[in-house]
């Protein structure tokens, strides 16, 4: 299974250089994208760095049109069904439901595009979302733990606790895929 998509948030140090390095060093089947795109004037820099998709916590004006015109997948964040309708009307191909805690699977029963819940997804709710038809789920700190280099959490025991939780989730996903 492995990791087939990596998001580098634009608020990371040297984000564009990280995207360039990942694109250069990883196999071409691994999708590299950016997150936290809130200003569409950054789209060209994303493309130049090698990003193949762009996520946003919001739906910036013209995000979908600008990203798609440049050949990268736009994944805007939507917080309500009305925002989702606007994104669909704009031509979005995949929507980010953010935060996921504001959504229920019943609200998505008639949605014809893929969607991904992000923000607040944990090791229990991820299965509910996947069973409800989520294309994927955002692997935030509830699932993967804190940032490995975060100085805000110097006592975080990533290798001892969080790595094991993430490993267990990935092993279960692999087991379920193998059963299908």
Order of alpha helices (4+ residues) and beta strands (2+ residues): beta-alpha-beta-alpha-beta-alpha-beta-beta-alpha-beta-beta-alpha-beta-alpha-alpha
